[in-house]
Amino acid sequence: QQINAQAPDDAKVSFNDLIVKAAALVLREFPNLNTSYENDRLVEHPNIDINVAVAIEDGLIAPFVPDADQKGLLTIARMTKDLIGRARKGGLTLDEYQGGTFTISNLGMFDVEEFISIINPPQAAILAVGAIQEQPVVKDGKIAVGHRMKLTLSADHRVTDGAEVARFLGEVKRYLE
């Protein structure tokens, strides 16, 4: 709300934009999750290009925000709105969706609390984002209404393990909080 109060209309920041930015920054610390497994070998990517899964009439397409870790929130917001809009109208170019190094799939708008995403080959991981829901939480020893969201990371075990995935999710949570 604070960011959007000052943002121009074409750059209003969604919660998904915050997730894109947080994941991109955390991927700097977890380069294994920003790799691909291609032709029986690992390919390390120097860039962090975040794909955003978009439901379209014929299925799913995932355009990407190149170098998302280096972009500001307003730039990410503009880019994702543009990419999602053109994806739904069939106006993307091949180089806008063939590529990317890490995918985020958000089903929160469908009121899905949690789910497991299928990895987008040859990428090593995909982050599944559930709906933000009001829940009772304890704050300063008292029960209050809070907002919670579930994140699930699917990862290729040839590239990483559960301990690294847990550390990655913990850092994403820390960034978002």
Secondary structure, DSSP 8 states (H G I E B T S, - for coil): -HHHHHS-GGG---HHHHHHHHHHHHHHH-GGGGEEEETTEEEE-SS--EEE-EEETTEEE--EETTGGGS-HHHHHHHHHHHHHHHHHT---HHHHS--SEEEEE-GGGT---------TTBSEEEEE---EEEEEEETTEEEEEEE--EEEEE-TTT--HHHHHHHHHHHHHHH-
